[in-house]
Amino acid sequence: MSLLREWQRLRDEEASIIDSGHEFDSKPVQTVNRRIIATERMIFAEPTTDMADLAAKLCVATGLGDWDLEGKEFLWDEARTLIGRIM
């Protein structure tokens, strides 16, 4: 999933900017953060056709495990749909 790679690249860019001394609410960080959010929206809009798609969305939704799934309940619907296909 090329969008997942782009999302990770943007997160790395954001981390690098923060590591260089910029605060989270600084213009450089917020500029990259807006691009991260736009990429996340595109990822979530893609159809979930297999477990790899679901895993990618879970990684994005949780920031690779840094956050919980609050507000992302739609992912459970997608998981139930996939499970229904294989059961």
Backbone as ProteinMPNN parsed JSONL, in Angstrom:
{"seq_chain_A": "MSLLREWQRLRDEEASIIDSGHEFDSKPVQTVNRRIIATERMIFAEPTTDMADLAAKLCVATGLGDWDLEGKEFLWDEARTLIGRIM", "coords_chain_A": {"N_chain_A": [[0.851, -1.175, 0.0], [0.905, 1.926, -1.119], [0.112, 4.334, -0.008], [0.374, 3.856, 2.704], [3.144, 3.714, 2.985], [3.761, 6.361, 2.308], [2.475, 7.678, 4.407], [4.03, 6.783, 6.583], [6.49, 7.907, 5.85], [5.88, 10.631, 6.052], [5.303, 10.786, 8.796], [7.838, 10.215, 9.809], [9.17, 12.447, 8.839], [7.843, 14.466, 10.254], [8.602, 13.772, 12.884], [11.342, 14.203, 12.695], [11.423, 16.971, 12.331], [10.377, 17.826, 14.772], [12.321, 16.735, 16.462], [14.401, 18.387, 15.772], [13.964, 20.604, 17.225], [11.602, 22.063, 16.964], [8.387, 22.978, 18.192], [5.305, 21.097, 18.68], [3.107, 22.601, 17.892], [4.175, 24.362, 16.071], [4.61, 26.073, 12.906], [6.077, 24.572, 10.84], [5.788, 21.893, 11.755], [3.001, 21.626, 11.922], [2.31, 21.955, 9.245], [3.282, 19.591, 8.048], [1.823, 17.824, 9.591], [-0.813, 18.293, 8.752], [-0.678, 17.176, 6.212], [-0.224, 14.535, 6.929], [-2.667, 13.892, 8.167], [-4.401, 14.203, 5.976], [-3.467, 12.128, 4.364], [-4.053, 9.945, 6.009], [-6.855, 10.047, 5.927], [-7.277, 9.386, 3.249], [-6.301, 6.769, 3.271], [-8.117, 5.506, 5.028], [-10.397, 5.754, 3.491], [-10.048, 3.996, 1.421], [-11.118, 0.834, 0.106], [-11.422, -2.018, 2.222], [-10.103, -4.934, 1.487], [-8.766, -7.199, 2.206], [-6.937, -8.938, 4.842], [-4.473, -7.679, 5.062], [-4.983, -5.056, 4.247], [-6.681, -4.295, 6.34], [-4.91, -4.559, 8.506], [-3.056, -2.564, 7.844], [-4.675, -0.286, 8.083], [-5.272, -0.439, 10.802], [-2.736, -0.035, 11.867], [-2.271, 2.613, 11.088], [-4.448, 3.901, 12.336], [-3.822, 3.581, 15.01], [-1.384, 4.772, 15.248], [0.817, 3.107, 14.851], [0.518, 1.579, 17.136], [0.776, 3.386, 19.204], [-1.456, 4.788, 20.057], [-4.924, 4.457, 21.136], [-7.952, 2.937, 19.799], [-10.071, 4.682, 19.928], [-12.783, 6.394, 18.579], [-12.46, 5.27, 16.129], [-14.174, 3.247, 15.442], [-15.291, 2.245, 13.126], [-13.474, 0.567, 11.985], [-13.774, -1.873, 13.245], [-16.153, -2.749, 12.136], [-15.279, -3.195, 9.524], [-13.486, -5.27, 10.012], [-15.224, -7.275, 10.958], [-16.698, -7.698, 8.635], [-14.71, -8.756, 6.928], [-14.055, -11.098, 8.334], [-16.479, -12.425, 8.169], [-16.409, -13.151, 5.522], [-14.602, -15.229, 5.457], [-15.505, -17.177, 7.162]], "CA_chain_A": [[0.0, 0.0, 0.0], [1.79, 3.092, -1.259], [-0.314, 5.369, 0.93], [0.947, 3.532, 4.012], [4.545, 4.143, 2.935], [3.752, 7.826, 2.353], [2.109, 8.036, 5.766], [5.199, 6.569, 7.435], [7.492, 8.905, 5.47], [5.454, 11.897, 6.64], [5.505, 10.692, 10.259], [9.274, 10.345, 10.04], [9.494, 13.858, 8.59], [7.328, 15.212, 11.395], [9.466, 13.473, 14.029], [12.617, 14.871, 12.459], [11.226, 18.408, 12.578], [10.237, 17.974, 16.226], [13.643, 16.452, 17.038], [15.309, 19.508, 15.501], [13.681, 21.667, 18.181], [10.308, 22.721, 16.75], [7.261, 22.528, 19.012], [4.261, 20.462, 17.888], [2.199, 23.591, 17.312], [4.889, 25.257, 15.162], [4.152, 26.015, 11.519], [6.629, 23.439, 10.083], [5.19, 20.625, 12.202], [1.584, 21.614, 11.548], [2.226, 21.767, 7.798], [3.432, 18.154, 7.8], [0.715, 17.135, 10.246], [-1.994, 18.37, 7.866], [-0.473, 16.188, 5.149], [-0.431, 13.225, 7.56], [-4.114, 13.708, 8.345], [-4.988, 14.0, 4.644], [-3.085, 10.776, 3.936], [-4.855, 9.026, 6.816], [-8.223, 10.046, 5.39], [-7.259, 8.613, 2.004], [-6.133, 5.357, 3.631], [-9.383, 5.015, 5.579], [-11.412, 5.75, 2.428], [-9.814, 2.85, 0.533], [-11.848, -0.369, 0.539], [-10.669, -3.069, 2.909], [-10.398, -6.156, 0.735], [-8.103, -8.364, 2.812], [-6.405, -8.687, 6.177], [-3.361, -6.726, 4.964], [-5.596, -3.729, 4.247], [-7.144, -4.029, 7.694], [-3.731, -4.358, 9.345], [-2.514, -1.242, 7.523], [-5.559, 0.714, 8.676], [-5.086, -0.494, 12.255], [-1.449, 0.614, 12.148], [-2.467, 4.06, 10.946], [-5.405, 4.358, 13.35], [-3.202, 3.552, 16.334], [-0.033, 5.326, 15.206], [1.68, 1.931, 15.055], [0.351, 1.089, 18.503], [0.972, 4.45, 20.194], [-2.747, 5.317, 20.487], [-6.004, 3.475, 21.118], [-8.849, 3.015, 18.64], [-11.227, 5.524, 20.208], [-13.204, 7.173, 17.429], [-12.172, 4.52, 14.895], [-14.978, 2.03, 15.545], [-15.589, 1.729, 11.789], [-12.528, -0.511, 11.664], [-14.335, -3.145, 13.711], [-17.116, -3.155, 11.111], [-14.512, -3.749, 8.407], [-12.952, -6.565, 10.464], [-16.336, -8.237, 10.973], [-17.001, -8.018, 7.22], [-13.676, -9.676, 6.433], [-14.208, -12.396, 9.007], [-17.661, -13.043, 7.578], [-16.051, -13.717, 4.212], [-13.796, -16.455, 5.575], [-16.129, -18.142, 8.075]], "C_chain_A": [[0.9, 1.242, 0.0], [1.392, 4.222, -0.308], [0.252, 5.121, 2.327], [2.415, 3.954, 4.059], [4.651, 5.668, 3.004], [3.431, 8.313, 3.756], [3.309, 7.89, 6.693], [6.299, 7.59, 7.129], [7.157, 10.255, 6.092], [5.613, 11.898, 8.159], [6.973, 10.838, 10.606], [9.714, 11.797, 9.861], [9.047, 14.72, 9.765], [8.222, 15.008, 12.617], [10.812, 14.181, 13.897], [12.526, 16.367, 12.741], [11.119, 18.673, 14.077], [11.589, 17.755, 16.901], [14.625, 17.593, 16.824], [14.994, 20.725, 16.37], [12.371, 22.396, 17.99], [9.258, 22.119, 17.682], [6.19, 21.936, 18.106], [3.351, 21.487, 17.214], [2.901, 24.601, 16.397], [4.406, 25.061, 13.727], [4.756, 24.842, 10.742], [6.002, 22.091, 10.462], [3.735, 20.548, 11.762], [1.385, 21.427, 10.046], [2.325, 20.282, 7.453], [2.263, 17.394, 8.41], [-0.552, 17.185, 9.412], [-1.879, 17.358, 6.731], [-0.643, 14.763, 5.693], [-1.917, 12.94, 7.674], [-4.793, 13.469, 7.004], [-4.674, 12.603, 4.132], [-3.875, 9.731, 4.713], [-6.278, 8.932, 6.281], [-8.297, 9.245, 4.094], [-7.13, 7.117, 2.29], [-7.456, 4.79, 4.131], [-10.484, 4.945, 4.533], [-11.244, 4.574, 1.465], [-10.616, 1.645, 1.019], [-10.905, -1.357, 1.221], [-11.034, -4.385, 2.249], [-9.744, -7.4, 1.321], [-7.51, -7.962, 4.164], [-5.228, -7.712, 6.145], [-3.893, -5.293, 4.961], [-6.047, -3.343, 5.655], [-5.963, -3.764, 8.621], [-3.121, -2.979, 9.101], [-3.358, -0.15, 8.172], [-5.432, 0.73, 10.199], [-3.775, 0.171, 12.655], [-1.582, 2.126, 12.088], [-3.353, 4.59, 12.069], [-4.782, 4.437, 14.735], [-1.817, 4.177, 16.348], [0.997, 4.258, 15.488], [1.678, 1.48, 16.512], [0.526, 2.139, 19.585], [-0.336, 4.978, 20.762], [-3.779, 4.195, 20.488], [-6.908, 3.715, 19.914], [-10.083, 3.88, 18.883], [-11.533, 6.402, 18.991], [-12.989, 6.469, 16.093], [-12.969, 3.209, 14.863], [-15.321, 1.433, 14.19], [-14.644, 0.599, 11.399], [-13.046, -1.866, 12.137], [-15.388, -3.645, 12.734], [-16.393, -3.799, 9.926], [-13.936, -5.114, 8.777], [-14.052, -7.625, 10.454], [-16.725, -8.646, 9.55], [-15.986, -8.993, 6.668], [-13.813, -11.055, 7.053], [-15.404, -13.148, 8.449], [-17.369, -13.687, 6.232], [-15.309, -15.035, 4.341], [-14.424, -17.501, 6.469], [-17.283, -18.836, 7.411]], "O_chain_A": [[1.559, 1.553, 0.991], [2.249, 4.981, 0.144], [0.572, 6.066, 3.048], [2.874, 4.493, 5.067], [5.53, 6.202, 3.68], [4.048, 9.261, 4.241], [3.578, 8.778, 7.503], [6.963, 8.08, 8.042], [8.041, 10.945, 6.601], [6.014, 12.906, 8.74], [7.322, 11.504, 11.581], [10.525, 12.311, 10.632], [9.783, 15.597, 10.216], [8.56, 15.97, 13.307], [11.351, 14.694, 14.877], [13.439, 16.956, 13.319], [11.701, 19.63, 14.588], [11.961, 18.501, 17.807], [15.572, 17.755, 17.593], [15.665, 21.753, 16.274], [12.047, 23.279, 18.785], [9.243, 20.913, 17.927], [6.156, 22.224, 16.909], [2.881, 21.267, 16.098], [2.291, 25.591, 15.992], [3.863, 24.012, 13.382], [4.016, 24.158, 10.034], [5.723, 21.259, 9.598], [3.288, 19.507, 11.279], [0.407, 20.813, 9.619], [1.536, 19.775, 6.655], [1.767, 16.433, 7.821], [-1.297, 16.205, 9.372], [-2.875, 16.751, 6.335], [-1.149, 13.887, 4.991], [-2.372, 11.854, 7.313], [-5.674, 12.615, 6.905], [-5.532, 11.96, 3.527], [-4.32, 8.737, 4.139], [-6.838, 7.839, 6.196], [-9.26, 8.514, 3.864], [-7.772, 6.297, 1.634], [-7.87, 3.712, 3.704], [-11.414, 4.151, 4.673], [-12.189, 4.198, 0.772], [-10.775, 1.458, 2.226], [-9.744, -1.502, 0.837], [-12.14, -4.893, 2.429], [-10.117, -8.522, 0.98], [-7.576, -6.801, 4.569], [-5.011, -6.987, 7.116], [-3.315, -4.415, 5.602], [-5.828, -2.219, 6.105], [-6.011, -2.842, 9.435], [-2.716, -2.303, 10.046], [-2.821, 0.799, 8.744], [-5.479, 1.795, 10.815], [-3.714, 0.863, 13.671], [-1.06, 2.835, 12.948], [-3.041, 5.611, 12.682], [-5.177, 5.275, 15.546], [-1.134, 4.119, 17.37], [1.933, 4.465, 16.261], [2.702, 1.056, 17.048], [0.433, 1.819, 20.77], [-0.338, 5.562, 21.845], [-3.552, 3.126, 19.922], [-6.646, 4.605, 19.105], [-11.042, 3.813, 18.115], [-10.647, 7.064, 18.45], [-13.308, 7.023, 15.041], [-12.506, 2.2, 14.331], [-15.614, 0.241, 14.1], [-14.99, -0.237, 10.565], [-12.787, -2.888, 11.502], [-15.503, -4.852, 12.524], [-16.836, -4.816, 9.394], [-13.903, -6.018, 7.942], [-13.833, -8.745, 9.994], [-17.042, -9.808, 9.299], [-16.357, -9.962, 6.006], [-13.698, -12.066, 6.361], [-15.352, -14.366, 8.274], [-18.017, -14.662, 5.852], [-15.373, -15.872, 3.441], [-13.922, -18.623, 6.534], [-17.93, -19.683, 8.027]]}, "name": "protein", "num_of_chains": 1, "seq": "MSLLREWQRLRDEEASIIDSGHEFDSKPVQTVNRRIIATERMIFAEPTTDMADLAAKLCVATGLGDWDLEGKEFLWDEARTLIGRIM"}
